Amino acid sequence: MSLFLGEILAHPALAAADPVVHPLGAVTDAQPVRWVHSSEVLDIAPLLRGGELLLCGGITLATATPAKREDYVRELAQRGIAALAIETGGALPEIPADMLTKAEEYGLPVVELRKVVPFVGVMQAINSMLVSESVGHLQQADAATRAMAAELAHGASLDKILSVLAGITRAAVKLTSPWGVTMGSAVPRGVEQCGRRGSRGRTGGRRRPQAGCARRL
């Protein structure tokens, strides 16, 4: 599972670092983060899976050559990490301009951490949230599987089985064949699929159904 970069930067553990995202104005609310990792190793990219927010203290970057910093940014971008967060001050007073230029060119968001925060605390706080979300989804999936299997064992129809899934997920469900044919559908209790029926207005005519796939009764 993942959280969005904007949510993570707003978390007290990272908000205390007074973060600034480069390039300025970059959209963070749509950038998913799968995990938070910390490393000073400049050749870390092959060890990452993608989707990480990588925390860097800037110690090795301070002494790296411009070419090495460019390779670092390029390799991280190619690996598909969510963003690179660099702590400034001390060894690295500011993020080198050429590095920010290359990061923007490669489409890699860079977060400047202008105050010191404990990276261990940040990783514990954010990663525990990510794990909790994953566990919750796994528990929901397990409950749905068990409930649908029980209905199937009792010979329930496809729509009945789908209604169980709709009730657990609290969302409209539709099963479609590879050829685009709808095989069954269901909505949670208290929700009516739009377009199934209309309602008469004051003049007696039928009103057009509201837009959307489902609506509350």
C-alpha atoms as an extended CHARMM CRD file, in Angstrom:
* protein
*
       217  EXT
         1         1  MET       CA              0.0000000000        0.0000000000        0.0000000000  PROA      1               0.0000000000
         2         2  SER       CA              1.0710000000        3.6170000000       -0.2190000000  PROA      2               0.0000000000
         3         3  LEU       CA              0.5210000000        7.1310000000        1.0400000000  PROA      3               0.0000000000
         4         4  PHE       CA              0.8920000000       10.2870000000       -0.9770000000  PROA      4               0.0000000000
         5         5  LEU       CA              4.0320000000       12.3960000000       -0.6640000000  PROA      5               0.0000000000
         6         6  GLY       CA              2.0180000000       15.4120000000        0.4630000000  PROA      6               0.0000000000
         7         7  GLU       CA              0.5250000000       13.4140000000        3.3420000000  PROA      7               0.0000000000
         8         8  ILE       CA              3.9550000000       12.2270000000        4.4440000000  PROA      8               0.0000000000
         9         9  LEU       CA              5.5090000000       15.6950000000        4.3350000000  PROA      9               0.0000000000
        10        10  ALA       CA              2.6160000000       16.9820000000        6.4570000000  PROA      10              0.0000000000
        11        11  HSD       CA              3.2030000000       14.2980000000        9.0980000000  PROA      11              0.0000000000
        12        12  PRO       CA              4.6930000000       15.8110000000       12.2860000000  PROA      12              0.0000000000
        13        13  ALA       CA              7.7690000000       13.5810000000       11.9700000000  PROA      13              0.0000000000
        14        14  LEU       CA              8.7390000000       15.2700000000        8.6870000000  PROA      14              0.0000000000
        15        15  ALA       CA              6.9430000000       18.5980000000        9.0120000000  PROA      15              0.0000000000
        16        16  ALA       CA              9.4340000000       19.4120000000       11.7790000000  PROA      16              0.0000000000
        17        17  ALA       CA             12.1730000000       19.4050000000        9.1100000000  PROA      17              0.0000000000
        18        18  ASP       CA             10.5250000000       22.4050000000        7.3710000000  PROA      18              0.0000000000
        19        19  PRO       CA             10.5140000000       20.6140000000        3.9860000000  PROA      19              0.0000000000
        20        20  VAL       CA             10.5160000000       22.4160000000        0.6520000000  PROA      20              0.0000000000
        21        21  VAL       CA              9.7900000000       20.5220000000       -2.5620000000  PROA      21              0.0000000000
        22        22  HSD       CA             11.8090000000       21.2360000000       -5.7030000000  PROA      22              0.0000000000
        23        23  PRO       CA             10.8370000000       22.2660000000       -8.2690000000  PROA      23              0.0000000000
        24        24  LEU       CA              8.6880000000       24.7900000000       -6.4580000000  PROA      24              0.0000000000
        25        25  GLY       CA              5.0170000000       24.1910000000       -7.1220000000  PROA      25              0.0000000000
        26        26  ALA       CA              5.4700000000       20.4900000000       -7.7790000000  PROA      26              0.0000000000
        27        27  VAL       CA              2.2950000000       18.4920000000       -7.1320000000  PROA      27              0.0000000000
        28        28  THR       CA              2.8020000000       16.1340000000       -4.1940000000  PROA      28              0.0000000000
        29        29  ASP       CA             -0.7780000000       15.0420000000       -3.5440000000  PROA      29              0.0000000000
        30        30  ALA       CA             -0.7090000000       12.6180000000       -6.4820000000  PROA      30              0.0000000000
        31        31  GLN       CA              2.7590000000       11.1480000000       -5.8450000000  PROA      31              0.0000000000
        32        32  PRO       CA              2.4040000000        7.7810000000       -4.0760000000  PROA      32              0.0000000000
        33        33  VAL       CA              5.0780000000        6.6220000000       -1.6190000000  PROA      33              0.0000000000
        34        34  ARG       CA              5.4050000000        2.9050000000       -0.9420000000  PROA      34              0.0000000000
        35        35  TRP       CA              8.1590000000        3.0020000000        1.6980000000  PROA      35              0.0000000000
        36        36  VAL       CA             10.5900000000        5.3670000000        3.4400000000  PROA      36              0.0000000000
        37        37  HSD       CA             14.2730000000        4.4670000000        3.3520000000  PROA      37              0.0000000000
        38        38  SER       CA             17.4630000000        6.2000000000        4.4980000000  PROA      38              0.0000000000
        39        39  SER       CA             20.9450000000        5.8790000000        3.0090000000  PROA      39              0.0000000000
        40        40  GLU       CA             24.0970000000        7.9110000000        2.3930000000  PROA      40              0.0000000000
        41        41  VAL       CA             25.3200000000        5.4310000000       -0.2450000000  PROA      41              0.0000000000
        42        42  LEU       CA             25.3440000000        7.0520000000       -3.6730000000  PROA      42              0.0000000000
        43        43  ASP       CA             25.1110000000        3.6990000000       -5.4600000000  PROA      43              0.0000000000
        44        44  ILE       CA             21.8930000000        2.7290000000       -3.6350000000  PROA      44              0.0000000000
        45        45  ALA       CA             19.5820000000        2.6830000000       -6.6960000000  PROA      45              0.0000000000
        46        46  PRO       CA             20.0240000000       -1.0390000000       -7.5870000000  PROA      46              0.0000000000
        47        47  LEU       CA             18.9610000000       -1.9610000000       -4.0280000000  PROA      47              0.0000000000
        48        48  LEU       CA             15.6530000000       -0.0880000000       -4.2600000000  PROA      48              0.0000000000
        49        49  ARG       CA             12.3780000000       -1.3810000000       -5.6900000000  PROA      49              0.0000000000
        50        50  GLY       CA             10.7730000000        1.9100000000       -6.7000000000  PROA      50              0.0000000000
        51        51  GLY       CA              8.1670000000        4.0490000000       -4.9530000000  PROA      51              0.0000000000
        52        52  GLU       CA             10.4340000000        4.9020000000       -2.0100000000  PROA      52              0.0000000000
        53        53  LEU       CA             10.9690000000        8.2510000000       -0.3480000000  PROA      53              0.0000000000
        54        54  LEU       CA             14.7510000000        8.2030000000        0.0830000000  PROA      54              0.0000000000
        55        55  LEU       CA             16.1710000000       10.2170000000        2.9930000000  PROA      55              0.0000000000
        56        56  CYS       CA             19.7490000000       11.4740000000        2.5930000000  PROA      56              0.0000000000
        57        57  GLY       CA             21.8010000000       13.4300000000        5.1210000000  PROA      57              0.0000000000
        58        58  GLY       CA             23.8650000000       15.0740000000        2.3970000000  PROA      58              0.0000000000
        59        59  ILE       CA             27.2440000000       14.0450000000        3.8370000000  PROA      59              0.0000000000
        60        60  THR       CA             28.4380000000       12.0930000000        0.8020000000  PROA      60              0.0000000000
        61        61  LEU       CA             26.7860000000       14.5020000000       -1.6290000000  PROA      61              0.0000000000
        62        62  ALA       CA             28.8170000000       17.3600000000       -0.1630000000  PROA      62              0.0000000000
        63        63  THR       CA             32.0770000000       15.8330000000       -1.3950000000  PROA      63              0.0000000000
        64        64  ALA       CA             30.7810000000       14.1660000000       -4.5650000000  PROA      64              0.0000000000
        65        65  THR       CA             31.6950000000       15.4870000000       -7.9960000000  PROA      65              0.0000000000
        66        66  PRO       CA             28.9990000000       17.0980000000      -10.1610000000  PROA      66              0.0000000000
        67        67  ALA       CA             29.1420000000       14.0690000000      -12.4760000000  PROA      67              0.0000000000
        68        68  LYS       CA             28.6240000000       11.6770000000       -9.5600000000  PROA      68              0.0000000000
        69        69  ARG       CA             25.6720000000       13.7070000000       -8.2780000000  PROA      69              0.0000000000
        70        70  GLU       CA             24.1350000000       13.6400000000      -11.7420000000  PROA      70              0.0000000000
        71        71  ASP       CA             24.5590000000        9.8600000000      -11.9200000000  PROA      71              0.0000000000
        72        72  TYR       CA             22.9670000000        9.5870000000       -8.4650000000  PROA      72              0.0000000000
        73        73  VAL       CA             19.8890000000       11.5550000000       -9.5120000000  PROA      73              0.0000000000
        74        74  ARG       CA             19.5800000000        9.8030000000      -12.8620000000  PROA      74              0.0000000000
        75        75  GLU       CA             19.8350000000        6.3070000000      -11.3900000000  PROA      75              0.0000000000
        76        76  LEU       CA             17.2560000000        7.0730000000       -8.6910000000  PROA      76              0.0000000000
        77        77  ALA       CA             14.8600000000        8.5230000000      -11.2610000000  PROA      77              0.0000000000
        78        78  GLN       CA             15.2870000000        5.4950000000      -13.5170000000  PROA      78              0.0000000000
        79        79  ARG       CA             14.6400000000        3.2350000000      -10.5320000000  PROA      79              0.0000000000
        80        80  GLY       CA             11.3060000000        4.9910000000      -10.0470000000  PROA      80              0.0000000000
        81        81  ILE       CA             11.6220000000        6.2560000000       -6.4870000000  PROA      81              0.0000000000
        82        82  ALA       CA              8.8870000000        8.6260000000       -5.3410000000  PROA      82              0.0000000000
        83        83  ALA       CA             11.1810000000       11.4190000000       -4.1580000000  PROA      83              0.0000000000
        84        84  LEU       CA             14.6300000000       12.2060000000       -2.7720000000  PROA      84              0.0000000000
        85        85  ALA       CA             14.7610000000       14.1190000000        0.5240000000  PROA      85              0.0000000000
        86        86  ILE       CA             18.0850000000       15.8100000000        1.3350000000  PROA      86              0.0000000000
        87        87  GLU       CA             19.0000000000       17.4180000000        4.6450000000  PROA      87              0.0000000000
        88        88  THR       CA             20.7470000000       20.7740000000        4.2180000000  PROA      88              0.0000000000
        89        89  GLY       CA             22.9110000000       22.6730000000        6.6660000000  PROA      89              0.0000000000
        90        90  GLY       CA             26.2060000000       21.5520000000        8.1370000000  PROA      90              0.0000000000
        91        91  ALA       CA             28.1010000000       19.4590000000        5.5650000000  PROA      91              0.0000000000
        92        92  LEU       CA             25.7510000000       20.4710000000        2.7540000000  PROA      92              0.0000000000
        93        93  PRO       CA             24.5960000000       24.1050000000        3.2080000000  PROA      93              0.0000000000
        94        94  GLU       CA             22.2620000000       23.8820000000        0.2140000000  PROA      94              0.0000000000
        95        95  ILE       CA             21.3490000000       21.4680000000       -2.5640000000  PROA      95              0.0000000000
        96        96  PRO       CA             23.6080000000       22.1620000000       -5.5790000000  PROA      96              0.0000000000
        97        97  ALA       CA             21.7520000000       23.9990000000       -8.3320000000  PROA      97              0.0000000000
        98        98  ASP       CA             23.0450000000       21.6600000000      -11.0360000000  PROA      98              0.0000000000
        99        99  MET       CA             21.6640000000       18.7060000000       -9.0850000000  PROA      99              0.0000000000
       100       100  LEU       CA             18.2180000000       20.3000000000       -8.8380000000  PROA      100             0.0000000000
       101       101  THR       CA             18.2970000000       21.0620000000      -12.5550000000  PROA      101             0.0000000000
       102       102  LYS       CA             19.0620000000       17.4510000000      -13.4120000000  PROA      102             0.0000000000
       103       103  ALA       CA             16.4320000000       16.1690000000      -10.9980000000  PROA      103             0.0000000000
       104       104  GLU       CA             13.7910000000       18.3460000000      -12.6620000000  PROA      104             0.0000000000
       105       105  GLU       CA             14.9870000000       17.1520000000      -16.0740000000  PROA      105             0.0000000000
       106       106  TYR       CA             14.5860000000       13.5220000000      -15.0100000000  PROA      106             0.0000000000
       107       107  GLY       CA             11.2440000000       14.1800000000      -13.3010000000  PROA      107             0.0000000000
       108       108  LEU       CA             12.4910000000       13.3580000000       -9.7990000000  PROA      108             0.0000000000
       109       109  PRO       CA             11.0010000000       15.4530000000       -6.9610000000  PROA      109             0.0000000000
       110       110  VAL       CA             13.6550000000       16.6180000000       -4.4950000000  PROA      110             0.0000000000
       111       111  VAL       CA             12.6320000000       17.5750000000       -0.9680000000  PROA      111             0.0000000000
       112       112  GLU       CA             14.9420000000       19.9090000000        0.9250000000  PROA      112             0.0000000000
       113       113  LEU       CA             14.8780000000       19.2310000000        4.6720000000  PROA      113             0.0000000000
       114       114  ARG       CA             15.9370000000       22.5640000000        6.1550000000  PROA      114             0.0000000000
       115       115  LYS       CA             15.9530000000       21.3840000000        9.7630000000  PROA      115             0.0000000000
       116       116  VAL       CA             17.4390000000       18.2740000000       11.3550000000  PROA      116             0.0000000000
       117       117  VAL       CA             15.0590000000       15.4420000000       12.1880000000  PROA      117             0.0000000000
       118       118  PRO       CA             15.9310000000       11.8900000000       13.2990000000  PROA      118             0.0000000000
       119       119  PHE       CA             15.6150000000        9.7270000000       10.1950000000  PROA      119             0.0000000000
       120       120  VAL       CA             15.0250000000        6.6280000000       12.3290000000  PROA      120             0.0000000000
       121       121  GLY       CA             11.9950000000        8.2860000000       13.9200000000  PROA      121             0.0000000000
       122       122  VAL       CA             10.6750000000        9.3830000000       10.5280000000  PROA      122             0.0000000000
       123       123  MET       CA             10.9670000000        5.8730000000        9.0940000000  PROA      123             0.0000000000
       124       124  GLN       CA              9.3280000000        4.2820000000       12.1330000000  PROA      124             0.0000000000
       125       125  ALA       CA              6.4140000000        6.7220000000       12.0730000000  PROA      125             0.0000000000
       126       126  ILE       CA              5.6830000000        6.5990000000        8.3340000000  PROA      126             0.0000000000
       127       127  ASN       CA              6.4800000000        2.9550000000        7.6400000000  PROA      127             0.0000000000
       128       128  SER       CA              4.2950000000        1.8310000000       10.5430000000  PROA      128             0.0000000000
       129       129  MET       CA              1.4030000000        3.6920000000        8.9150000000  PROA      129             0.0000000000
       130       130  LEU       CA              2.1210000000        1.9940000000        5.5930000000  PROA      130             0.0000000000
       131       131  VAL       CA              2.2630000000       -1.4260000000        7.2440000000  PROA      131             0.0000000000
       132       132  SER       CA             -0.9680000000       -0.8100000000        9.1690000000  PROA      132             0.0000000000
       133       133  GLU       CA             -2.7500000000        0.1690000000        5.9560000000  PROA      133             0.0000000000
       134       134  SER       CA             -1.4700000000       -2.9580000000        4.2070000000  PROA      134             0.0000000000
       135       135  VAL       CA             -2.5940000000       -5.1870000000        7.0820000000  PROA      135             0.0000000000
       136       136  GLY       CA             -6.0350000000       -3.5970000000        7.0340000000  PROA      136             0.0000000000
       137       137  HSD       CA             -6.4490000000       -4.2620000000        3.3200000000  PROA      137             0.0000000000
       138       138  LEU       CA             -5.2400000000       -7.8440000000        3.7130000000  PROA      138             0.0000000000
       139       139  GLN       CA             -7.7430000000       -8.4330000000        6.5270000000  PROA      139             0.0000000000
       140       140  GLN       CA            -10.5310000000       -6.9860000000        4.3740000000  PROA      140             0.0000000000
       141       141  ALA       CA             -9.5210000000       -9.1800000000        1.4430000000  PROA      141             0.0000000000
       142       142  ASP       CA             -9.4420000000      -12.2670000000        3.6730000000  PROA      142             0.0000000000
       143       143  ALA       CA            -12.8910000000      -11.4780000000        5.0700000000  PROA      143             0.0000000000
       144       144  ALA       CA            -14.2700000000      -10.9790000000        1.5540000000  PROA      144             0.0000000000
       145       145  THR       CA            -12.7620000000      -14.2600000000        0.3390000000  PROA      145             0.0000000000
       146       146  ARG       CA            -14.2120000000      -16.2310000000        3.2380000000  PROA      146             0.0000000000
       147       147  ALA       CA            -17.6540000000      -14.6620000000        2.9300000000  PROA      147             0.0000000000
       148       148  MET       CA            -17.8790000000      -15.2150000000       -0.8340000000  PROA      148             0.0000000000
       149       149  ALA       CA            -16.6350000000      -18.7860000000       -0.4880000000  PROA      149             0.0000000000
       150       150  ALA       CA            -19.3810000000      -19.4690000000        2.0660000000  PROA      150             0.0000000000
       151       151  GLU       CA            -22.0440000000      -18.0970000000       -0.3020000000  PROA      151             0.0000000000
       152       152  LEU       CA            -20.6260000000      -20.1250000000       -3.1790000000  PROA      152             0.0000000000
       153       153  ALA       CA            -20.7230000000      -23.2960000000       -1.0800000000  PROA      153             0.0000000000
       154       154  HSD       CA            -24.4380000000      -22.7290000000       -0.5140000000  PROA      154             0.0000000000
       155       155  GLY       CA            -25.1060000000      -22.3160000000       -4.2530000000  PROA      155             0.0000000000
       156       156  ALA       CA            -25.6100000000      -18.5490000000       -4.2420000000  PROA      156             0.0000000000
       157       157  SER       CA            -26.0230000000      -16.7270000000       -7.5420000000  PROA      157             0.0000000000
       158       158  LEU       CA            -23.2590000000      -14.5740000000       -8.9830000000  PROA      158             0.0000000000
       159       159  ASP       CA            -25.0840000000      -11.3610000000       -8.0780000000  PROA      159             0.0000000000
       160       160  LYS       CA            -25.4640000000      -12.6120000000       -4.4940000000  PROA      160             0.0000000000
       161       161  ILE       CA            -21.7490000000      -13.3530000000       -4.2540000000  PROA      161             0.0000000000
       162       162  LEU       CA            -20.9250000000       -9.9360000000       -5.6790000000  PROA      162             0.0000000000
       163       163  SER       CA            -23.2980000000       -8.3070000000       -3.1820000000  PROA      163             0.0000000000
       164       164  VAL       CA            -21.2140000000       -9.7960000000       -0.3690000000  PROA      164             0.0000000000
       165       165  LEU       CA            -18.1090000000       -8.1670000000       -1.8410000000  PROA      165             0.0000000000
       166       166  ALA       CA            -19.9510000000       -4.8720000000       -2.2940000000  PROA      166             0.0000000000
       167       167  GLY       CA            -21.0600000000       -4.9250000000        1.3340000000  PROA      167             0.0000000000
       168       168  ILE       CA            -17.5590000000       -5.5410000000        2.6510000000  PROA      168             0.0000000000
       169       169  THR       CA            -15.8670000000       -2.9540000000        0.4340000000  PROA      169             0.0000000000
       170       170  ARG       CA            -18.7860000000       -0.5010000000        0.6800000000  PROA      170             0.0000000000
       171       171  ALA       CA            -18.4650000000        0.1410000000       -3.0450000000  PROA      171             0.0000000000
       172       172  ALA       CA            -20.3310000000       -0.7530000000       -6.2330000000  PROA      172             0.0000000000
       173       173  VAL       CA            -19.0160000000       -3.9570000000       -7.8410000000  PROA      173             0.0000000000
       174       174  LYS       CA            -19.2850000000       -5.0920000000      -11.4590000000  PROA      174             0.0000000000
       175       175  LEU       CA            -17.8360000000       -8.2490000000      -13.0140000000  PROA      175             0.0000000000
       176       176  THR       CA            -16.9990000000       -7.8880000000      -16.7010000000  PROA      176             0.0000000000
       177       177  SER       CA            -15.8210000000      -10.5420000000      -19.1320000000  PROA      177             0.0000000000
       178       178  PRO       CA            -12.6320000000      -10.0560000000      -21.2010000000  PROA      178             0.0000000000
       179       179  TRP       CA            -14.9340000000       -9.0800000000      -24.0850000000  PROA      179             0.0000000000
       180       180  GLY       CA            -16.6130000000       -6.2990000000      -22.1230000000  PROA      180             0.0000000000
       181       181  VAL       CA            -19.8380000000       -8.1160000000      -21.2970000000  PROA      181             0.0000000000
       182       182  THR       CA            -21.2430000000       -7.4240000000      -17.8350000000  PROA      182             0.0000000000
       183       183  MET       CA            -21.7260000000      -10.7510000000      -16.0690000000  PROA      183             0.0000000000
       184       184  GLY       CA            -23.0180000000       -9.4520000000      -12.7580000000  PROA      184             0.0000000000
       185       185  SER       CA            -23.1010000000       -6.4050000000      -10.4890000000  PROA      185             0.0000000000
       186       186  ALA       CA            -24.0420000000       -5.3350000000       -6.9860000000  PROA      186             0.0000000000
       187       187  VAL       CA            -24.0720000000       -2.2560000000       -4.7680000000  PROA      187             0.0000000000
       188       188  PRO       CA            -23.9830000000       -1.9660000000       -0.9730000000  PROA      188             0.0000000000
       189       189  ARG       CA            -27.2630000000       -1.8470000000        0.9140000000  PROA      189             0.0000000000
       190       190  GLY       CA            -28.7680000000        1.6340000000        0.9270000000  PROA      190             0.0000000000
       191       191  VAL       CA            -27.2290000000        2.4980000000       -2.4470000000  PROA      191             0.0000000000
       192       192  GLU       CA            -29.0630000000        2.4050000000       -5.7700000000  PROA      192             0.0000000000
       193       193  GLN       CA            -27.2620000000        2.2370000000       -9.0960000000  PROA      193             0.0000000000
       194       194  CYS       CA            -28.0570000000        5.3190000000      -11.1070000000  PROA      194             0.0000000000
       195       195  GLY       CA            -30.0790000000        4.7120000000      -14.1970000000  PROA      195             0.0000000000
       196       196  ARG       CA            -31.9250000000        1.6220000000      -12.9280000000  PROA      196             0.0000000000
       197       197  ARG       CA            -35.0480000000        3.5990000000      -12.3190000000  PROA      197             0.0000000000
       198       198  GLY       CA            -36.1990000000        7.1610000000      -12.4880000000  PROA      198             0.0000000000
       199       199  SER       CA            -38.6430000000        9.0970000000      -10.3320000000  PROA      199             0.0000000000
       200       200  ARG       CA            -41.6030000000       11.1540000000      -11.3660000000  PROA      200             0.0000000000
       201       201  GLY       CA            -41.3570000000       14.8770000000      -11.0930000000  PROA      201             0.0000000000
       202       202  ARG       CA            -44.2060000000       17.2710000000      -10.2790000000  PROA      202             0.0000000000
       203       203  THR       CA            -45.3260000000       17.3340000000      -13.9010000000  PROA      203             0.0000000000
       204       204  GLY       CA            -45.6000000000       13.5410000000      -14.0570000000  PROA      204             0.0000000000
       205       205  GLY       CA            -42.6910000000       13.0890000000      -16.4830000000  PROA      205             0.0000000000
       206       206  ARG       CA            -39.7410000000       10.8530000000      -15.7360000000  PROA      206             0.0000000000
       207       207  ARG       CA            -36.6260000000       12.6110000000      -14.5800000000  PROA      207             0.0000000000
       208       208  ARG       CA            -33.2870000000       11.6620000000      -16.0640000000  PROA      208             0.0000000000
       209       209  PRO       CA            -31.1380000000        9.5960000000      -13.7080000000  PROA      209             0.0000000000
       210       210  GLN       CA            -28.3260000000       11.4430000000      -11.9470000000  PROA      210             0.0000000000
       211       211  ALA       CA            -24.7850000000       11.0910000000      -13.2410000000  PROA      211             0.0000000000
       212       212  GLY       CA            -22.5070000000        8.6260000000      -11.5050000000  PROA      212             0.0000000000
       213       213  CYS       CA            -22.4740000000        4.8750000000      -10.9230000000  PROA      213             0.0000000000
       214       214  ALA       CA            -24.3420000000        4.8090000000       -7.6250000000  PROA      214             0.0000000000
       215       215  ARG       CA            -26.2050000000        7.0430000000       -5.2110000000  PROA      215             0.0000000000
       216       216  ARG       CA            -27.5500000000        6.8970000000       -1.6760000000  PROA      216             0.0000000000
       217       217  LEU       CA            -31.2490000000        6.3340000000       -1.2040000000  PROA      217             0.0000000000
